[in-house]
Amino acid sequence: MNTQRLCPVYRKWLQLNPTDAREHRFSMQLESQQAHQQGKPNSALAKGYQAFETARIVLTVLQPVSYEKNPSVEQDILAFGTMGMYLYALLNKMHKKREAHNILQECQQQLIAIWPLHATNPSVCRLISAVQYTLEQANITPRQRSAHNHIHNQHHALSTTAH
């Protein structure tokens, strides 16, 4: 998918100014939610995509490697996952199932791509893993979820008895 909804010059500016990009992301999130509440799904979707793209930009901005907890990195990961889930819900509500599925896949792929950047920080890796799991759960049907949970529970039972 990976469609760009922001102008290239503005994208570059956001990359160079991550603090301003975070503010832009938050602003677009609010505007998207307001449009959704006002019954303007197309406007909500457009603003949601802008917030999602901005969240992706912030997520991929080079940050210093740290062994300590960095709340902004964790907030960026949560914001990206949240925007992906929000877009997924909007698109499903608009009966755009394929596009909704593509958003979740794009989120998962992006999280996999940034994982190595945070390999030295276990709390960030756990957060990425939790967001990945949530995205996976959103993307499967109730029947698939039941089978997945059954297999997961069996694996968990086997691994706990093995120790």
N, C-alpha and C positions, 0 to 999 in steps of 0.2 A: 504494500500500500504506500506508505511513506510519502504522502502528498504534502507539499509545502503550501501553507496558507498564509505565511508571513512573507513580506517582501525580503529579498536577499540582503539588502542593506540593513534593514531593521534586525534581521536574524543575526547578522554579524555584530551589530551594536549590542544586542542582548547577550551574545557570547562574551563580549568584552566587558560587560557590566552586569555580572550575575545578581547583584543586589537589586538593581532596577528590574532585571528579568523576573526575579521572584515577586516583586511588587506587581508587575504586569500580569504574571500568571494569576496572582490572587485577584486582581481586578477583573480579569476575563472570567475567572470562576464565578465571581459574584454576579457579573452581568449575565452570564449564561444561566445561572440559577434564577435570577430575576425574570429573564425572558421566558424560561420554562414555567415559572409560577404565573406569568401573565398570559399563558397559552400561546406563546410564539415559538413553536418548536424549531422552525428553521433558523431563527435568530439564536436560540439557545444552542443549537448544533454548531453554528458558525463560531460563536464565542467559545464554546466548549473545545472545538478543534484548535482554536488559537491558544487557549490555555494549555491544552495537551502538548502542542508543539513547543510552547515556551517551557513547559515542564521538562520536556525531552532535552531542550537546549541546556537548561540549568543542570540537568542530570549529567550531561556529558562534558561540561566545562571542566578543564583540568583544575584539580584541587591538590593541595599539598598532601603527601602521604603522612598519615598520622596513626599512631598506635592507640591514641586516646579517642574517647567518644566525641564525635563532632555532631552536635544536634542539627546543624543546617544540612549536612549530608543526609541524615536520617529523615528530616522533614522533606527534602527534595525527593527522596525515594518514595515516601508515603504520598506526596502530592502527585507524583507521576502515576503511581498505581491507582490512586483515587480518581484522577482524571480519566484514566483508561476505563475504570469501572463505570464512571458517570457517563462517558460517551457510549459505552456498551449498552447501558440502560436506556439512554435516549434513542439510540439507533434501533434497539429492539422494540421500543414503544412505537417507533415510526415504521415498523415492519421492514427494517433494513438488516436482516439477519446476517447476510454475508459480510457486510461492512462492519457490523458489530463483532463478528468472529475475527475479522482481520485486525481490529483494534486490539483485542486481547492478545492475539498472536504477536503483534508489533510490540506490545508492552513486555511480553515474556522474552522476546528476542533482545530487546534493549536491556532488560535486566540481566540477561545472560552475558551480554557484551560488557557490562560495567563490572560484573562480579570480580574479575581479576584485579581491577583497580583497587578493590577493597579487601583483598585476600588477607592482608595483615590485621584486619580489624574484625574480630569474630562477631561483635554485636551488629555491625553493618551487614555482614554475611547472613546472619540469622534473620535480619529484617528483610533482606532481599529474598531469602528463602520463603519467609512467611507471605510476602506479597505475591511471589510466584505461585504458591499454593492456593492463595485466594483467587488469583486469576484463573488457575486451572479449574477450580471448583465452579467458578462462574461459567466456564465454557463447556461444561458437560451437562448432559440431560440428567434428570432424577434417576432414571434407570442405570445410566452409566455410573452415577455417583454412588448408588447402592452397591454395585459390583466393585467399584474402586475402594469404598470403605471396607467391604468385606475382605478384600485382598490385603489392604493396609493393616487391618486388625489381625489377620492371620500372620502376616509378616512380623508385626509387633510382638505377638504372643510367642512366635518362634525365637525371636531375638532376645526376649527377656528370659526365656527358659534356657537358652544357650549359655547365658552368663551366670 
